């Protein structure tokens, strides 16, 4: 159990809280209570802001759906039109088919790019022969 979980278990138990605060002065306990109340108020405000934001989004969605119905457009029409497209982040990597030989003489092939992780057998082959990855390319995928 980490310190966070232990702290939560103490804070959730009235008996353990009494043990924790038994030697503290009233003023110290009051200052702790004020800090906890301040944190509670912040959390309540954040929760209310999130609910308001969700309400605004819901209203906007209903408005958009109403406009779509007026114009005779459905969500399926948008999907068919290609308005919703997945965009891959980062630059596309060209993939290649590599061939390399294990120490026992068997030839293996591997599909991958010229950067990133490679199989350990392939890494051993490259260090053993002194070749680079690009030297082992058989085909472009």
Protein Blocks (a to p, Z undefined) as FASTA:
>chain_A
ZZklmmmmmmmpmklmmmmmmmpcfklmmmmmmmmmmmmmmmmmmmmmmmmmmmmmmmmm
mmmmmmmmmnopafklmmmnopaccddedjdddddddddddfkopacdddddfedjddfk
lmmmmmmnopafklmpfbdZZ
